[in-house]
Amino acid sequence: TIIQSNYDFIIIDTAPSMNTMTMNAFTCSDSVLIPMFADLFSIQGLAQLFNTIQAIQVYTNKDLKIDGMLINQFQVNTKVNQKLANELAKISQEQQIPIYRTIIRQGTAIRQQQVQQDSIFNSSSNVARDFEIFIEEYLRKEKQKQSESVETIETLES
């Protein structure tokens, strides 16, 4: 479309609920990135999310892909979070959906920046650094996908 041709990426950030806005975002998107808390409710909600994405693929957007899951607000030194992260890894393998290597740690910086109505990237927090590392990882994967796509086209043409 006209809008897509003007941008490399268009990011639609929706609330973590299955409402009309989320459905519309899935319908007009190429792919979905799933930010995940390493908690029981998030893991339980994955089944509903996968079912919803499959329905969107059937009825409104057959090309919708899941790019991967991003573990967010992770408490590094807790056994519970480690156990839940391991559970996410199992689900990732079963569903063949990658988990990004970067993990966004829990920190107060996000709440502080929200109160100040400022970007997380204007802080020098660990959380801001985690997001920067994730963005680099995401862009690397996208670049790799694009070069694989070009190689496939060149192979088909020869």
ZAZA-867293 format. One record per residue (C-alpha): residue in one letter; x, y, z. Coordinates in steps of 0.5 Angstrom, whole numbers, plus 2048, in hexadecimal, padded with zeros to 3 digits. Layout:
// ZAZA-867293
AXYZ;...
// end
This chain:
// ZAZA-867293
T800800800;I802807800;I803808807;Q808801807;S80C804802;N80E80A806;Y81180680C;D81580080D;F8117FE813;I80A800816;I80A7FE81D;I8037FE820;D8037FD828;T7FC7FA82A;A7FA7F9831;P7FB7F2834;S7F37F0833;M7EF7ED82D;N7EB7F382B;T7E97F6824;M7EF7FA824;T7F47F4825;M7F07F081F;N7F17F681B;A7F87F781C;F7F97EF81A;T7F57F0814;C7F97F5811;S8007F3814;D8057EF810;S8087EC817;V8067EB81E;L80C7EC824;I8097E982A;P80C7ED831;M80B7E8836;F80C7E983E;A80F7E2841;D8097E1845;L8037DC845;F7FD7E0843;S8017E283D;I8037DB83B;Q7FC7D983C;G7FA7DF837;L7FE7DC832;A7FA7D7830;Q7F47DC82F;L7F97E082B;F7FB7DB826;N7F47D9825;T7F27E0823;I7F87E181F;Q7F67DA81B;A7EF7DD81A;I7F27E3817;Q7F67DF812;V7F07DC810;Y7EB7E1810;T7EF7E880E;N7F67E780E;K7F97E180B;D8007E480B;L8007E6812;K8077E3815;I8097E281D;D8107E581D;G8117E3824;M8107E482B;L8147E982F;I8157E8837;N8137EF83A;Q8147F1842;F8187EB843;Q81A7EA84B;V8217E7849;N8237E5850;T81C7E1852;K81B7D9851;V8147DA84F;N8167DF849;Q81B7DA847;K8167D4848;L8117D8844;A8167DA83E;N8187D383E;E8107D183D;L8107D7837;A8167D3834;K8127CD833;I80C7D0830;S8117D482C;Q8137CD829;E80C7CA829;Q8097D0825;Q8107D1821;I8107D8823;P8177DB825;I8187DF82B;Y81D7E582A;R8237E482E;T8237EB831;I81F7EB837;I81C7F183A;R81D7F2841;Q8187F5846;G81A7FC849;T81780284B;A81A806846;I814805841;R80F807846;Q81380D848;Q81380F841;Q80C80E840;V80B813846;Q80F818843;Q80C81783C;D813815839;S816810835;I81980A838;F81F80B833;N820812837;S82280E83D;S82980A83E;S826804842;N8277FD840;V8207FD83E;A821802838;R8287FE837;D8247F8836;F81F7FB831;E8257FD82D;I8287F782D;F8217F482B;I8207F9825;E8277F7822;E8257EF823;Y81F7F181F;L8227F581A;R8277EF819;K8227EA818;E81E7EE813;K8247F080F;Q8257E880F;K81E7E780D;Q81F7EC807;S8257E9804;E8227E2805;S81C7E4801;V8217E87FB;E8257E17FB;T81E7DD7FA;I81C7E27F4;E8237E27F1;T8237DA7F1;L81C7DA7EE;E81E7DE7E9;S8247DA7E7;
// end
